[in-house]
Amino acid sequence: MHGSHGDLDLSIENVAKIEGHTNLDIVVRGGQVMDVKLKISENKRFYTQAIRGKPFASMPQLVSRICGTCSIAHLTCCIEAVENALHFDPSPQTTLLRRLALAGLMIRDHALHLYFFSLPDVLGIDSVLELADSNPALVKTAFEVKAAGNALSTLVSGRAIHGTIQMVGGFANVPTREQSAAVLAKLKAVRPAVLDLIKVYAEWPETFLSESNYVALVTQNYDFLEGEIMDSRGVCVPEKHFWNHLNRVIIPYSNATGFQFEGQPYKVGALARMNLNRGKLHRDTRASASDSLKLFPSKNVFHNNLAQAIEVLHCLDSAVEILESTDFRKEPVPRLAPRAGEGIGVIEAPRGILYYLLELDKAGNVVWGNLVIPSAQNQINMERDIGDFLPKLLGQPKEEIAYALEKLIRAYDPCMSCATHFLKVNWL
């Protein structure tokens, strides 16, 4: 214990791996956790205000700037919302290309988290950079897996970040056979490394069981794009009704709004998807990762890492099948007539459900919008898990407590576009 009679006060400043800046304050008295505050202190950026009055055609590129890491997710979700508002159904080829774009996003995004931010926890080191001398092959592999995702994103969207080809109504260009062949080679080359990565996280003994309600988009083929929202209790919600089941929670000490589903905290992300969707994984993924898949459904927060690793394999296998079996043909992007109406977009971003509601006026300009971000949805549940995890750590040295909390936060993978530093802990 720390202090008199198990008293402990600690503050972790600038928690890594979430967009912007976050602090964590904890108070323990007499061995009891009295207070946990996860303070998202990033300055508000007022995107819901900035989009008002903007024409629908320019909206996707605007909102993709919300997050460089997840730009393709925001781009795709916004396009879906706009097209629904305009009563437009994309072509089957456009839908297929959007699935490929999201697969590329998942590969590169999960690889960044798993190799560069989480793997050091598994190996007991501070940074993957420590491997540059001791295990340069692993560092090279990490960059190759991420590069394969970048190549797929660039092939389909024009760029790995803030893609320029994907737009409302379709794609300005489509991959040629030669371009697809070059990316196929990269995807196939990294598959053995991803199998090794899955094994690493399946064997990692780190465990914290959380009684969370898992919420995810349940799709036909685990494609992150379309389906119905379900939770681990069996509640099923059509995409268009998702907002009606959410409670927006103002957290006085946080600049990010929290959310409850059906009045309770909930968890979104890879672990939620794997718990609810694992039977829909690509057949090759199910065969190669069969032993690891036996661990699901799982309540272990740290299995979010394993779920991400399996998703990387699924995205590789799915993308290879699509690219090998499809001859893409250039389709004219239709000029959509503006009209007044509301449109909803719901997809799975790397960290969970991303929701867009946009209202357009008769000129096709945005009247207002509502954006629900995955990390905001996880905020209340993550804070609760920290409070439940902390009693198991009391009695350990302060540094070990802080490190254990860091690992738990990293397992949630809130967002990593600002994760260019490690935690600085100030003990009070």
Backbone hydrogen bonds in HBPLUS format (Angstrom, degrees):
<---DONOR---> <-ACCEPTOR-->    atom                        ^
c    i                          cat <-CA-CA->   ^        H-A-AA   ^      H-
h    n   atom  resd res      DA  || num        DHA   H-A  angle D-A-AA Bond
n    s   type  num  typ     dist DA aas  dist angle  dist       angle   num
A0007-ASP N   A0002-HIS O   2.77 MM   5  5.57 101.4  2.39 155.5 176.2     1
A0031-GLY N   A0006-GLY O   3.05 MM  25  4.57 152.2  2.13 119.2 116.3     2
A0008-LEU N   A0028-VAL O   2.83 MM  20  4.79 159.1  1.87 133.3 134.6     3
A0028-VAL N   A0008-LEU O   2.70 MM  20  4.79 155.0  1.76 155.7 158.5     4
A0010-LEU N   A0026-ILE O   3.12 MM  16  5.42 160.5  2.16 146.0 150.2     5
A0026-ILE N   A0010-LEU O   2.97 MM  16  5.42 160.4  2.01 161.5 163.5     6
A0011-SER N   A0426-ASN O   3.30 MM 415  5.57 148.6  2.41 148.2 156.5     7
A0426-ASN N   A0011-SER O   3.06 MM 415  5.57 154.3  2.13 167.9 176.0     8
A0012-ILE N   A0024-LEU O   2.75 MM  12  4.98 163.3  1.78 149.2 154.7     9
A0024-LEU N   A0012-ILE O   2.80 MM  12  4.98 154.7  1.86 143.7 151.8    10
A0013-GLU N   A0424-LYS O   3.13 MM 411  5.75 149.3  2.23 165.6 166.3    11
A0015-VAL N   A0022-THR O   2.53 MM   7  5.09 163.7  1.56 153.2 154.8    12
A0415-CYS N   A0017-LYS O   2.50 MM 398  4.92 166.6  1.51 134.0 130.2    13
A0041-SER N   A0021-HIS O   2.67 MM  20  5.28 135.4  1.87 137.2 151.0    14
A0023-ASN N   A0039-LYS O   2.77 MM  16  4.98 158.5  1.82 141.5 146.5    15
A0039-LYS N   A0023-ASN O   2.69 MM  16  4.98 156.1  1.74 159.5 163.2    16
A0025-ASP N   A0037-LYS O   3.02 MM  12  5.23 162.7  2.05 147.8 152.5    17
A0037-LYS N   A0025-ASP O   2.94 MM  12  5.23 162.4  1.97 156.7 159.8    18
A0027-VAL N   A0035-ASP O   2.97 MM   8  5.08 156.8  2.03 146.9 147.8    19
A0034-MET N   A0027-VAL O   2.84 MM   7  5.52 151.1  1.93 146.8 155.6    20
A0035-ASP N   A0027-VAL O   3.25 MM   8  5.08 153.6  2.33 141.5 139.9    21
A0029-ARG N   A0032-GLN O   2.88 MM   3  5.28 154.7  1.95 154.8 154.0    22
A0032-GLN N   A0029-ARG O   2.93 MM   3  5.28 162.0  1.96 113.6 119.4    23
A0255-ASN N   A0040-ILE O   2.67 MM 215  5.47 169.4  1.68 156.2 159.3    24
A0049-GLN N   A0046-PHE O   3.17 MM   3  5.30 136.6  2.37  97.3 109.1    25
A0050-ALA N   A0046-PHE O   2.93 MM   4  6.20 155.3  1.99 146.5 154.4    26
A0051-ILE N   A0047-TYR O   3.07 MM   4  6.15 146.1  2.19 152.2 156.1    27
A0052-ARG N   A0049-GLN O   3.22 MM   3  5.67 154.7  2.29 110.9 118.0    28
A0054-LYS N   A0051-ILE O   3.18 MM   3  5.58 162.8  2.21 131.3 132.5    29
A0053-GLY N   A0366-VAL O   2.64 MM 313  5.01 176.5  1.64 150.3 151.6    30
A0366-VAL N   A0054-LYS O   2.87 MM 312  5.49 158.3  1.92 145.1 149.7    31
A0058-SER N   A0055-PRO O   3.13 MM   3  5.77 141.5  2.28 116.3 125.1    32
A0056-PHE N   A0364-GLY O   2.93 MM 308  5.79 144.4  2.06 155.3 162.7    33
A0059-MET N   A0056-PHE O   3.30 MM   3  5.17 146.5  2.42  96.6 106.1    34
A0062-LEU N   A0058-SER O   3.27 MM   4  6.45 152.6  2.35 149.1 157.1    35
A0062-LEU N   A0059-MET O   2.99 MM   3  5.08 117.3  2.40 100.3 116.7    36
A0063-VAL N   A0059-MET O   2.98 MM   4  6.25 166.5  1.99 171.7 172.5    37
A0064-SER N   A0060-PRO O   3.05 MM   4  6.10 138.1  2.24 141.2 152.2    38
A0065-ARG N   A0062-LEU O   3.18 MM   3  5.81 155.7  2.24 111.9 118.7    39
A0066-ILE N   A0063-VAL O   2.93 MM   3  5.38 166.2  1.95 115.6 119.3    40
A0073-ALA N   A0070-CYS O   2.95 MM   3  5.33 126.4  2.24 109.2 123.4    41
A0074-HIS N   A0070-CYS O   3.21 MM   4  6.61 159.7  2.25 159.3 164.5    42
A0075-LEU N   A0071-SER O   2.88 MM   4  6.04 162.8  1.91 152.6 158.2    43
A0076-THR N   A0072-ILE O   2.93 MM   4  5.96 164.7  1.95 144.0 147.9    44
A0077-CYS N   A0073-ALA O   2.93 MM   4  6.04 167.7  1.95 153.7 157.5    45
A0078-CYS N   A0074-HIS O   2.98 MM   4  5.96 162.4  2.01 147.3 152.4    46
A0079-ILE N   A0075-LEU O   3.08 MM   4  6.25 160.3  2.12 145.4 151.1    47
A0080-GLU N   A0076-THR O   3.02 MM   4  6.26 157.7  2.07 148.0 153.8    48
A0081-ALA N   A0077-CYS O   3.05 MM   4  6.34 155.9  2.11 146.3 152.5    49
A0082-VAL N   A0078-CYS O   2.90 MM   4  6.19 163.8  1.93 157.8 161.7    50
A0083-GLU N   A0079-ILE O   2.89 MM   4  6.07 169.8  1.90 155.4 158.4    51
A0084-ASN N   A0080-GLU O   2.99 MM   4  6.13 152.1  2.07 144.4 152.0    52
A0085-ALA N   A0081-ALA O   2.99 MM   4  6.24 151.0  2.07 144.7 152.8    53
A0086-LEU N   A0082-VAL O   2.97 MM   4  6.28 142.2  2.12 146.5 157.5    54
A0088-PHE N   A0083-GLU O   2.85 MM   5  5.02 177.0  1.85 151.5 152.3    55
A0087-HIS N   A0084-ASN O   3.19 MM   3  4.88 159.0  2.23  96.9 102.9    56
A0095-THR N   A0091-SER O   3.03 MM   4  6.38 159.4  2.07 156.1 161.5    57
A0096-LEU N   A0092-PRO O   2.98 MM   4  6.21 153.6  2.05 144.4 151.8    58
A0097-LEU N   A0093-GLN O   2.92 MM   4  6.19 156.6  1.97 151.0 156.9    59
A0098-ARG N   A0094-THR O   2.95 MM   4  6.22 149.7  2.04 146.2 154.7    60
A0099-ARG N   A0095-THR O   3.03 MM   4  6.33 147.3  2.14 144.0 152.6    61
A0100-LEU N   A0096-LEU O   3.06 MM   4  6.42 151.6  2.15 144.6 152.2    62
A0101-ALA N   A0097-LEU O   2.88 MM   4  6.18 152.9  1.95 146.1 153.9    63
A0102-LEU N   A0098-ARG O   3.03 MM   4  6.27 160.2  2.07 148.1 152.1    64
A0103-ALA N   A0099-ARG O   2.95 MM   4  6.16 147.0  2.06 141.7 151.6    65
A0104-GLY N   A0100-LEU O   2.96 MM   4  6.24 158.6  2.00 152.9 157.3    66
A0105-LEU N   A0101-ALA O   3.07 MM   4  6.35 154.9  2.13 143.6 150.6    67
A0106-MET N   A0102-LEU O   2.92 MM   4  6.17 162.5  1.95 150.1 153.9    68
A0107-ILE N   A0103-ALA O   3.03 MM   4  6.26 162.1  2.06 151.9 156.3    69
A0108-ARG N   A0104-GLY O   3.17 MM   4  6.37 178.2  2.17 156.0 155.7    70
A0109-ASP N   A0105-LEU O   2.88 MM   4  5.83 160.0  1.92 153.7 160.4    71
A0110-HIS N   A0106-MET O   2.89 MM   4  5.68 163.8  1.92 143.4 148.9    72
A0111-ALA N   A0107-ILE O   2.99 MM   4  5.93 154.2  2.06 140.9 149.1    73
A0112-LEU N   A0108-ARG O   3.08 MM   4  6.16 152.3  2.16 137.0 143.5    74
A0113-HIS N   A0109-ASP O   3.21 MM   4  6.55 163.1  2.24 149.3 152.8    75
A0114-LEU N   A0110-HIS O   2.78 MM   4  5.92 178.2  1.78 164.0 164.6    76
A0115-TYR N   A0111-ALA O   2.97 MM   4  5.72 165.4  1.99 145.1 149.9    77
A0116-PHE N   A0112-LEU O   3.08 MM   4  5.51 145.6  2.20 131.0 141.4    78
A0117-PHE N   A0113-HIS O   3.08 MM   4  5.03 145.9  2.20 122.1 131.2    79
A0118-SER N   A0113-HIS O   2.85 MM   5  6.03 148.2  1.95 167.0 172.0    80
A0119-LEU N   A0114-LEU O   2.89 MM   5  5.74 132.6  2.12 136.2 149.2    81
A0121-ASP N   A0118-SER O   2.86 MM   3  5.43 132.8  2.08 115.4 127.9    82
A0122-VAL N   A0118-SER O   3.38 MM   4  6.87 148.9  2.49 144.1 152.8    83
A0122-VAL N   A0119-LEU O   2.95 MM   3  5.00 115.3  2.38  99.6 115.7    84
A0123-LEU N   A0119-LEU O   2.94 MM   4  6.23 156.6  1.99 158.1 165.2    85
A0124-GLY N   A0120-PRO O   2.84 MM   4  5.76 114.0  2.28 136.4 151.1    86
A0125-ILE N   A0120-PRO O   2.92 MM   5  4.94 160.9  1.95 142.6 146.4    87
A0124-GLY N   A0121-ASP O   3.38 MM   3  5.11 149.1  2.49  91.4 100.1    88
A0130-GLU N   A0127-SER O   3.02 MM   3  5.70 161.4  2.06 115.9 121.2    89
A0131-LEU N   A0128-VAL O   2.92 MM   3  5.53 159.5  1.96 115.6 122.4    90
A0132-ALA N   A0129-LEU O   3.12 MM   3  5.37 164.4  2.14 109.3 114.1    91
A0135-ASN N   A0131-LEU O   2.76 MM   4  4.83 154.1  1.82 127.4 135.5    92
A0138-LEU N   A0135-ASN O   3.11 MM   3  5.63 131.8  2.35 111.4 122.1    93
A0140-LYS N   A0136-PRO O   2.96 MM   4  6.19 159.5  2.00 149.7 155.4    94
A0141-THR N   A0137-ALA O   2.91 MM   4  6.13 153.8  1.98 143.3 150.6    95
A0142-ALA N   A0138-LEU O   2.93 MM   4  6.19 156.1  1.99 148.4 154.5    96
A0143-PHE N   A0139-VAL O   3.14 MM   4  6.48 160.0  2.18 151.1 154.9    97
A0144-GLU N   A0140-LYS O   2.98 MM   4  6.22 148.6  2.08 145.3 154.8    98
A0145-VAL N   A0141-THR O   2.94 MM   4  6.22 159.3  1.98 159.7 163.0    99
A0146-LYS N   A0142-ALA O   3.18 MM   4  6.38 170.6  2.19 149.4 152.2   100
A0147-ALA N   A0143-PHE O   2.81 MM   4  5.89 152.2  1.89 141.7 150.5   101
A0148-ALA N   A0144-GLU O   2.96 MM   4  6.18 141.9  2.11 141.4 150.3   102
A0149-GLY N   A0145-VAL O   3.31 MM   4  6.74 154.0  2.38 148.0 153.4   103
A0150-ASN N   A0146-LYS O   2.98 MM   4  6.34 156.2  2.04 148.9 156.3   104
A0151-ALA N   A0147-ALA O   2.83 MM   4  6.02 153.7  1.89 146.8 153.7   105
A0152-LEU N   A0148-ALA O   3.09 MM   4  6.35 155.4  2.15 144.9 150.6   106
A0153-SER N   A0149-GLY O   2.97 MM   4  6.20 163.6  2.00 152.0 156.5   107
A0154-THR N   A0150-ASN O   2.86 MM   4  6.04 159.7  1.91 149.9 155.8   108
A0155-LEU N   A0151-ALA O   2.89 MM   4  6.02 154.7  1.95 144.4 151.6   109
A0156-VAL N   A0152-LEU O   3.16 MM   4  6.35 157.2  2.21 148.5 152.8   110
A0157-SER N   A0153-SER O   2.71 MM   4  5.57 161.7  1.74 153.8 160.2   111
A0158-GLY N   A0154-THR O   2.92 MM   4  4.53 139.4  2.09 119.5 124.8   112
A0164-THR N   A0157-SER O   2.87 MM   7  6.10 112.3  2.33 151.5 167.9   113
A0165-ILE N   A0157-SER O   2.94 MM   8  4.97 175.8  1.94 135.9 134.6   114
A0172-ALA N   A0165-ILE O   2.92 MM   7  5.04 165.4  1.94 139.1 142.9   115
A0167-MET N   A0170-GLY O   3.00 MM   3  5.65 165.4  2.02 173.4 169.4   116
A0170-GLY N   A0167-MET O   3.13 MM   3  5.65 161.3  2.16 128.2 134.1   117
A0180-SER N   A0176-THR O   2.91 MM   4  6.12 162.8  1.94 153.1 158.1   118
A0181-ALA N   A0177-ARG O   2.94 MM   4  6.10 151.4  2.03 144.2 151.9   119
A0182-ALA N   A0178-GLU O   3.25 MM   4  6.53 153.7  2.32 146.7 151.7   120
A0183-VAL N   A0179-GLN O   3.29 MM   4  6.62 156.5  2.35 147.0 152.7   121
A0184-LEU N   A0180-SER O   2.80 MM   4  5.99 157.6  1.85 153.2 160.5   122
A0185-ALA N   A0181-ALA O   3.14 MM   4  6.34 154.9  2.21 145.2 149.9   123
A0186-LYS N   A0183-VAL O   3.04 MM   3  5.16 116.8  2.46  98.4 113.5   124
A0187-LEU N   A0183-VAL O   2.95 MM   4  6.28 159.3  2.00 157.2 163.2   125
A0188-LYS N   A0184-LEU O   2.94 MM   4  6.12 167.8  1.96 158.1 160.7   126
A0189-ALA N   A0185-ALA O   3.04 MM   4  6.06 148.3  2.14 139.4 148.2   127
A0191-ARG N   A0188-LYS O   3.35 MM   3  5.46 156.3  2.41 102.8 109.6   128
A0193-ALA N   A0190-VAL O   3.09 MM   3  5.30 119.6  2.47 103.7 118.6   129
A0194-VAL N   A0190-VAL O   3.11 MM   4  6.44 150.8  2.20 154.3 163.0   130
A0194-VAL N   A0191-ARG O   3.09 MM   3  5.13 119.7  2.47  98.2 113.1   131
A0195-LEU N   A0191-ARG O   3.06 MM   4  6.39 153.0  2.13 154.5 161.8   132
A0196-ASP N   A0192-PRO O   3.11 MM   4  6.43 151.2  2.20 143.2 150.5   133
A0197-LEU N   A0193-ALA O   2.95 MM   4  6.26 148.5  2.05 142.0 151.1   134
A0198-ILE N   A0194-VAL O   2.92 MM   4  6.21 155.2  1.99 150.7 156.3   135
A0199-LYS N   A0195-LEU O   3.15 MM   4  6.41 157.6  2.20 144.3 149.8   136
A0200-VAL N   A0196-ASP O   3.03 MM   4  6.35 154.0  2.10 147.8 154.6   137
A0201-TYR N   A0197-LEU O   3.17 MM   4  6.51 163.1  2.20 154.3 156.5   138
A0202-ALA N   A0198-ILE O   2.90 MM   4  6.04 146.8  2.01 149.3 159.6   139
A0203-GLU N   A0199-LYS O   3.04 MM   4  6.13 144.5  2.17 145.7 153.3   140
A0301-VAL N   A0208-PHE O   2.93 MM  93  5.80 159.5  1.97 166.0 160.5   141
A0210-SER N   A0299-LYS O   2.87 MM  89  5.39 166.8  1.89 142.9 143.5   142
A0267-LYS N   A0213-ASN O   2.86 MM  54  6.10 158.4  1.90 156.6 159.7   143
A0232-SER N   A0214-TYR O   2.87 MM  18  5.23 122.1  2.21 139.3 154.3   144
A0215-VAL N   A0267-LYS O   2.99 MM  52  6.10 164.1  2.01 158.7 160.6   145
A0216-ALA N   A0230-MET O   2.96 MM  14  5.71 159.0  2.01 162.4 169.0   146
A0230-MET N   A0216-ALA O   2.91 MM  14  5.71 167.3  1.92 165.4 165.8   147
A0218-VAL N   A0228-GLU O   2.77 MM  10  5.43 171.9  1.77 156.6 154.7   148
A0228-GLU N   A0218-VAL O   3.19 MM  10  5.43 151.4  2.28 143.2 143.7   149
A0348-GLU N   A0224-PHE O   2.86 MM 124  4.69 166.9  1.88 141.9 140.8   150
A0229-ILE N   A0237-VAL O   2.89 MM   8  5.01 145.5  2.01 165.3 156.2   151
A0237-VAL N   A0229-ILE O   2.66 MM   8  5.01 167.6  1.68 158.8 162.5   152
A0231-ASP N   A0235-VAL O   3.03 MM   4  5.46 138.2  2.21 144.7 154.6   153
A0234-GLY N   A0231-ASP O   3.03 MM   3  5.54 163.2  2.06 115.5 120.9   154
A0241-HIS N   A0238-PRO O   2.93 MM   3  5.49 154.3  2.00 118.0 126.1   155
A0242-PHE N   A0239-GLU O   3.14 MM   3  5.38 170.8  2.15 115.2 117.7   156
A0244-ASN N   A0241-HIS O   3.02 MM   3  5.44 130.0  2.28 109.2 122.2   157
A0245-HIS N   A0242-PHE O   2.94 MM   3  5.49 156.9  2.00 116.5 123.9   158
A0246-LEU N   A0243-TRP O   3.14 MM   3  5.19 166.7  2.15 108.1 111.9   159
A0262-GLU N   A0245-HIS O   2.84 MM  17  5.38 173.1  1.84 165.0 166.8   160
A0247-ASN N   A0260-GLN O   2.77 MM  13  4.91 152.8  1.84 142.7 147.7   161
A0260-GLN N   A0247-ASN O   2.88 MM  13  4.91 146.9  1.99 136.2 146.4   162
A0249-VAL N   A0258-GLY O   2.78 MM   9  4.86 176.5  1.79 139.1 138.1   163
A0258-GLY N   A0249-VAL O   2.90 MM   9  4.86 154.1  1.97 163.3 156.1   164
A0254-SER N   A0251-ILE O   2.96 MM   3  5.38 168.0  1.98 124.3 127.1   165
A0261-PHE N   A0264-GLN O   2.83 MM   3  5.36 150.4  1.92 162.9 153.7   166
A0264-GLN N   A0261-PHE O   3.13 MM   3  5.36 162.5  2.16 108.9 114.3   167
A0273-ARG N   A0269-GLY O   2.96 MM   4  6.25 161.5  1.99 155.0 160.9   168
A0274-MET N   A0270-ALA O   2.82 MM   4  6.01 162.1  1.85 152.9 157.8   169
A0275-ASN N   A0271-LEU O   2.94 MM   4  6.04 158.0  1.99 146.2 152.2   170
A0276-LEU N   A0272-ALA O   3.16 MM   4  6.29 149.3  2.25 145.2 152.4   171
A0277-ASN N   A0273-ARG O   2.67 MM   4  5.41 140.2  1.82 151.3 161.8   172
A0278-ARG N   A0274-MET O   3.27 MM   4  4.87 139.2  2.45 130.1 128.2   173
A0280-LYS N   A0277-ASN O   2.75 MM   3  5.56 167.9  1.77 135.8 140.2   174
A0281-LEU N   A0278-ARG O   3.31 MM   3  5.54 170.0  2.32 110.7 112.7   175
A0285-THR N   A0282-HIS O   2.95 MM   3  5.18 119.6  2.33 103.4 119.0   176
A0286-ARG N   A0282-HIS O   2.92 MM   4  6.29 161.0  1.95 160.2 166.2   177
A0287-ALA N   A0283-ARG O   3.02 MM   4  6.23 148.9  2.12 141.8 150.0   178
A0288-SER N   A0284-ASP O   2.96 MM   4  6.12 164.1  1.99 147.5 151.6   179
A0289-ALA N   A0285-THR O   2.85 MM   4  5.77 154.9  1.91 154.2 160.1   180
A0293-LEU N   A0289-ALA O   2.94 MM   4  6.10 152.2  2.02 157.6 166.6   181
A0294-LYS N   A0291-ASP O   3.23 MM   3  5.50 148.9  2.34 102.2 111.0   182
A0295-LEU N   A0292-SER O   3.08 MM   3  5.74 164.8  2.10 116.9 121.7   183
A0296-PHE N   A0293-LEU O   3.16 MM   3  5.60 167.0  2.18 113.4 117.1   184
A0303-HIS N   A0300-ASN O   2.88 MM   3  5.40 155.9  1.93 116.2 124.2   185
A0304-ASN N   A0301-VAL O   3.08 MM   3  5.85 162.3  2.11 118.8 122.3   186
A0305-ASN N   A0302-PHE O   3.26 MM   3  5.95 150.6  2.35 113.4 118.0   187
A0307-ALA N   A0303-HIS O   2.84 MM   4  6.08 160.6  1.88 150.0 155.3   188
A0308-GLN N   A0304-ASN O   3.01 MM   4  6.22 150.3  2.10 140.4 147.9   189
A0309-ALA N   A0305-ASN O   3.02 MM   4  6.37 156.6  2.08 149.1 155.3   190
A0310-ILE N   A0306-LEU O   2.99 MM   4  6.30 158.1  2.04 153.9 159.2   191
A0311-GLU N   A0307-ALA O   2.94 MM   4  6.16 150.4  2.03 143.4 152.1   192
A0312-VAL N   A0308-GLN O   2.94 MM   4  6.29 145.8  2.06 148.5 157.4   193
A0313-LEU N   A0309-ALA O   3.29 MM   4  6.67 157.0  2.34 144.3 148.9   194
A0314-HIS N   A0310-ILE O   2.93 MM   4  6.26 160.7  1.97 151.1 156.8   195
A0315-CYS N   A0311-GLU O   2.85 MM   4  6.05 158.5  1.90 151.0 156.1   196
A0316-LEU N   A0312-VAL O   2.96 MM   4  6.23 154.4  2.03 149.0 156.1   197
A0317-ASP N   A0313-LEU O   2.92 MM   4  6.18 171.1  1.93 158.4 159.9   198
A0318-SER N   A0314-HIS O   2.83 MM   4  5.96 162.4  1.86 151.3 156.7   199
A0319-ALA N   A0315-CYS O   2.92 MM   4  5.86 162.5  1.96 142.1 147.7   200
A0320-VAL N   A0316-LEU O   2.94 MM   4  6.09 161.1  1.98 152.3 157.7   201
A0321-GLU N   A0317-ASP O   3.13 MM   4  6.30 161.6  2.16 144.3 148.9   202
A0322-ILE N   A0318-SER O   3.00 MM   4  6.26 163.5  2.03 152.4 156.8   203
A0323-LEU N   A0319-ALA O   2.89 MM   4  6.01 172.1  1.90 156.1 158.6   204
A0324-GLU N   A0320-VAL O   2.97 MM   4  5.98 153.9  2.04 147.2 154.2   205
A0325-SER N   A0321-GLU O   3.12 MM   4  6.10 136.2  2.33 140.2 150.3   206
A0341-GLY N   A0360-LEU O   3.09 MM  19  5.35 156.5  2.14 133.4 134.9   207
A0360-LEU N   A0341-GLY O   2.80 MM  19  5.35 172.3  1.80 162.0 162.8   208
A0343-GLY N   A0358-LEU O   2.86 MM  15  5.37 155.1  1.92 155.3 163.3   209
A0358-LEU N   A0343-GLY O   2.92 MM  15  5.37 166.3  1.94 159.0 163.2   210
A0345-GLY N   A0356-TYR O   2.82 MM  11  4.91 158.9  1.87 141.0 146.7   211
A0356-TYR N   A0345-GLY O   2.81 MM  11  4.91 157.8  1.86 151.9 154.8   212
A0347-ILE N   A0354-LEU O   3.14 MM   7  5.48 156.3  2.20 148.2 155.4   213
A0354-LEU N   A0347-ILE O   2.88 MM   7  5.48 167.0  1.90 159.4 160.5   214
A0349-ALA N   A0352-GLY O   2.79 MM   3  5.11 150.4  1.87 150.2 144.8   215
A0352-GLY N   A0349-ALA O   2.97 MM   3  5.11 167.2  1.99 114.7 118.7   216
A0355-TYR N   A0372-VAL O   3.16 MM  17  5.05 169.2  2.17 146.2 149.0   217
A0372-VAL N   A0355-TYR O   2.95 MM  17  5.05 164.5  1.97 143.9 148.5   218
A0357-LEU N   A0370-ASN O   2.92 MM  13  5.02 142.4  2.06 143.7 153.0   219
A0370-ASN N   A0357-LEU O   2.80 MM  13  5.02 149.8  1.89 144.5 153.3   220
A0359-GLU N   A0368-TRP O   3.00 MM   9  5.56 158.9  2.05 171.0 168.7   221
A0367-VAL N   A0359-GLU O   2.64 MM   8  5.40 170.0  1.65 155.0 158.7   222
A0361-ASP N   A0365-ASN O   2.85 MM   4  5.51 151.6  1.93 150.8 159.8   223
A0364-GLY N   A0361-ASP O   2.89 MM   3  5.29 161.4  1.92 116.1 121.9   224
A0376-ALA N   A0373-ILE O   3.10 MM   3  5.45 127.1  2.40 108.3 121.5   225
A0377-GLN N   A0373-ILE O   3.19 MM   4  6.55 150.7  2.28 150.3 159.0   226
A0377-GLN N   A0374-PRO O   2.96 MM   3  5.06 117.0  2.37  97.9 113.9   227
A0378-ASN N   A0374-PRO O   3.03 MM   4  6.38 144.1  2.16 150.9 161.3   228
A0379-GLN N   A0376-ALA O   3.29 MM   3  5.16 148.0  2.40  96.1 105.2   229
A0382-MET N   A0378-ASN O   2.82 MM   4  5.88 160.4  1.86 163.8 169.9   230
A0383-GLU N   A0379-GLN O   3.05 MM   4  6.24 158.9  2.09 147.6 153.0   231
A0384-ARG N   A0380-ILE O   3.03 MM   4  6.27 156.4  2.08 146.6 153.1   232
A0385-ASP N   A0381-ASN O   2.90 MM   4  6.17 156.8  1.96 147.9 154.3   233
A0386-ILE N   A0382-MET O   2.96 MM   4  6.21 154.7  2.02 149.1 155.6   234
A0387-GLY N   A0383-GLU O   3.16 MM   4  6.46 159.2  2.21 146.3 150.9   235
A0388-ASP N   A0384-ARG O   2.97 MM   4  6.29 148.3  2.07 147.7 157.0   236
A0389-PHE N   A0385-ASP O   2.80 MM   4  5.90 144.9  1.92 148.3 157.9   237
A0390-LEU N   A0386-ILE O   3.02 MM   4  6.04 149.2  2.12 149.0 155.6   238
A0392-LYS N   A0389-PHE O   3.14 MM   3  5.79 137.8  2.33 117.4 127.5   239
A0393-LEU N   A0390-LEU O   2.83 MM   3  5.25 155.8  1.89 116.8 125.1   240
A0396-GLN N   A0393-LEU O   3.12 MM   3  5.97 153.4  2.19 145.4 149.2   241
A0400-GLU N   A0397-PRO O   3.02 MM   3  5.38 122.8  2.36 105.4 119.4   242
A0401-ILE N   A0397-PRO O   3.06 MM   4  6.44 153.9  2.13 154.2 162.4   243
A0402-ALA N   A0398-LYS O   2.95 MM   4  6.24 167.3  1.96 157.8 160.4   244
A0403-TYR N   A0399-GLU O   2.98 MM   4  6.15 158.4  2.02 142.5 148.8   245
A0404-ALA N   A0400-GLU O   2.92 MM   4  6.05 158.1  1.97 145.9 151.5   246
A0405-LEU N   A0401-ILE O   3.00 MM   4  6.29 156.3  2.06 151.4 157.6   247
A0406-GLU N   A0402-ALA O   2.92 MM   4  6.19 152.3  2.00 147.6 155.8   248
A0407-LYS N   A0403-TYR O   3.00 MM   4  6.30 157.4  2.05 149.5 154.6   249
A0408-LEU N   A0404-ALA O   3.09 MM   4  6.39 152.8  2.17 143.9 151.0   250
A0409-ILE N   A0405-LEU O   2.97 MM   4  6.23 165.1  2.00 153.3 156.8   251
A0410-ARG N   A0406-GLU O   2.81 MM   4  6.05 160.1  1.85 153.4 159.7   252
A0411-ALA N   A0407-LYS O   2.89 MM   4  6.07 144.6  2.01 141.5 150.9   253
A0412-TYR N   A0409-ILE O   3.12 MM   3  5.33 130.6  2.38  99.9 112.3   254
A0413-ASP N   A0410-ARG O   2.86 MM   3  4.93 132.3  2.09  98.2 112.6   255
A0419-ALA N   A0416-MET O   2.96 MM   3  4.71 165.5  1.99 105.4 109.7   256
A0420-THR N   A0418-CYS O   2.87 MM   2  5.67 137.9  2.05 104.4  92.3   257
